[in-house]
Amino acid sequence: MNYLTTIISHIGGTLLLLVRSLKYLPTLPRQFARFTEQCYVIGYTSLPIVTILSFFIGSVLALQSGYSMENFGAKQFIGTLVGLTMARELGPVMVAILIAGRVGSAITAELASMKVYQEIDALTTMNIPPERMLVLPRLAAITVMMPVLAIIANLCGWYGGALVCQYTHSISVDSEAYFTALKAYMKPHDVTDGLVKAEVFGIVIITVCCYIGLSTRGGPREIGASVTKAVVASLILILVLDYFVTKALLMS
């Protein structure tokens, strides 16, 4: 029972942090420098690993699909399978997992160290709300960068699948047929649904990591514990929300 109460308390604290941060939204134009810095950290520095990972996810997906669909004589639909899977599911989910592991852990470590060494208390003493200075620019940056990273992940995955289909002897589907199948059965809402999921995942990751970082108590040892807790909580929430968001989008 205490464990359940703790979970509910953390969920409430995370939601309150999000609401308090959004309250300072009118101050965002005055924090443009912090916003652009966070866009660089979250987006640009994550771009190489997102590109590489998405390219090989699309490649492996095409390779496995070609092997499986060869028995059904349906190799011409590999482009459709890779396109829909990357756009609706694997693209946003894998980008979110990468952001949680790479960016979320760094944010938690930074805020936890500031909390442990009383820098957060100093900001509060100077009447500078941590939500305005430390949380809001990160929320704004993730809102802008997550759709961009998801689109890049989709494109890299699609082209990775196309290269595998064309240059793997057992598949031998040329790029023109691959992209024809991809365009024939994909609709714009398939891509936009994936972008909506990416936005939800990004906001959840940043809010959870900021909350855990700002809630850190104790000494330096607790910083590592907070980082582990933040990454694990983010990954669990990504996978749980993936189901509910997907169901809501399919029903809409």
N, C-alpha and C positions, 0 to 999 in steps of 0.2 A: 504493500500500500504506500509506503514511504517513497519507493522507487517511482510509482505512478504519479504521486504528488510532485516529485522533483521534475519529472518530464513535463508535466502540465505547467509548472512554474517557469521552466526554461522556455517553453513555447510562448507563454504570455510575455515574458521578458523580451524575447526576440521581436514579437509583434509591437510591443511598446517602443522598442528602440527604432523600429521602422517608422512608426507614426511620428515619434519625436523628431526624427531626422527629416521627414517630409515636411514638417512644420516650418523648417528653415529653408524651404525651396526658393523663396524669393531672394535669398542671399547668394544664390549660386552664381549669378553674373559677376559678383565681386570676388568670387573664388575661381575665376577662369583659369588662372595659372595652376592651381591645385588640380582642377578638373582635367586639363590637358596632360599634366604629369601622370595622373592615374590612367588616362587613356593610353598613354605610351607604355606604362608598366603592364596594364592588363591586356591591351591589344597587340601592340607592335612586338613586344618581347615574347609574346606567346605564339606569334605567327609561324615561326619556323617549325616548332614541334607540332602545331596543329596541321600544318601543310604535310609534313612527312607522315604523321600518323594516319591522316585521312586518306592520303594517296595509297598507302599500303592496306588500309581497311577495305577500300574499294577494290583493290587488286585481289585480295584474298577472297572477298565476297564473289567477285566474278569468276575466279578460279574454282571455288567450291560449287558455285551455281552451274558452271559449265560442265563439271564432272557429274553432277546430279541430274541435270536436265538433258544430258546427252541420251540417257536411257528412254526419255519420253519424246525425243525429237522436237524439243522446244528450245533449242539453243538460241533461236532468234529473239526470244523474250528476255535474254539476260540483261539487256539494257534497261528494260522496264523494271526488273527486280532490283538491280543495283540502284537505279535512280530513285525509286520509291523508298527503298530501305534507307539510303543515305539521307534523303530529304526529310522523311517523316520520323526516323528513329535514330539511326546510328550517328548522323551528323551532329544534331544538338546534344545527344547524350554524351558522346565522346568528348566534345568540346567542353561540356560542363564538368566532366570528370577531370579533364586536364586543368581547367581553371581552378577547381577545388584543390587539386594536389599542388599546383604550382603557385597560383596567386593567393588562394585562400589561406594556405599555410603561412605564407610570408606576411599577409595582413594580420593574422592572429598572433604571430611571433612579435611583430612590431608593436601592436597595441598592448599585448600582454607585458612586454618589457617596459613600455611606458607606464602601465598601471603598477607594476611591481616597484619600479623606481620612482613612483609618486609624481611623474610628469602629468598624468591625468588630473591628479589633485591640484597641481599648480595651475593648470588651465581653468579648472573650476573656480579656484580662488580668484583668478583674474577675470571672472565672469565671462569666460569663453566656453560655450557649451561644446563638449567633445563631439556630440552628434552633428553639430554644424561644421566643425573644422575637420573631423577625422572620418566621419561616416558618409555624410551627404556627397562629397566629391567622388567617393568610390562607388556609391550607388548610381550616380549620374553616369560615370564612366562605364560601368558594366552594362547599363541600359543601352548605351550607344554602341559598345564594342561587341556584345554577344551576337547580335544579328549579323554583323560583318564577319566575325569569325565563323559563324555557322554557314554562311553563304560560301566562304572560301573553302570550308571543309567539304561541303557538297560538291563544289566544282572539282576539287582535287580527287575526291572519291570517284566521281564520274569518269574523269580522264584516266585515273588509274585502272578502273575496270575496262575502259576502252582499249588501253594498251595491252592488257592481258588477253582480252578476247582476240585482238588482231594478231598478236605474236606468239600465242600458245597454239601449238600444232593441233592438239586434241580438240580445241574449241573452234578456231578459224572463223570467227565472225568479224568482218571488217568494221571499221569505225563508223562508216556511213550507215550500215544496217543497225549497229548498236545504238547510235543516237536517234535514228528513225524510230526504233522501238521505244526508246526512252521518252521521246516527245509525243508519241502517239497515245500513250496511256497516262501520262502525267498531266495534272491540272495545276493551275496557279495556287489553288488552296492547299495542295500537298506541300508546297514550299513554304507558304505562309504559316501553316500549322506547325511546321518544324521551327520556324522563327519565333512563334509564340512560346513554344516549349523552351527554347533557348533563353528567351527573356525571363521566363518564370524561374528557370534553374539559376540563372545568373544573379537575380535579385535575392533568391533564397541563400545562395552561397555567401554573398557579401554580407547579408544581414546576420546570418548565423556566425560567421567567422568574426565579425566585428563584436557581436554580443559576447561571444566566449572570450575574446581577447580583453574586452573591457571589464569582464566579470572575474578576471584572474585574481586570486588571492594568494598570499604567501611569498616565498622567495623565488630565486632564479629557477629552481627545479620545477616549479609549477608552469613555467613558460613552455617547456617541452610537453608537459601533460596537456596543456591547453591546445597546443598545435595538433596533437594526436586526436584529441576530442573533437576539435573543429572539423578536421578532414573526415573522420569517421562519420560524424553527424551529417556533414554535407553529402557524402556518398550515399548514405542511407536515405536521406530526404530526396535526392535526385531520383533514385530508383522507385521510391514509393510514390512521389508526385508524378513520375513518368506515366504510371498506370492511370491515375485519376485525371491528369490533364489530357492524355490521349483519349480516354473515354468521353470526357466532356467535349473535346473537339470533334470526335466522330458523331456525337449526338446532335451537335449544333448544325 
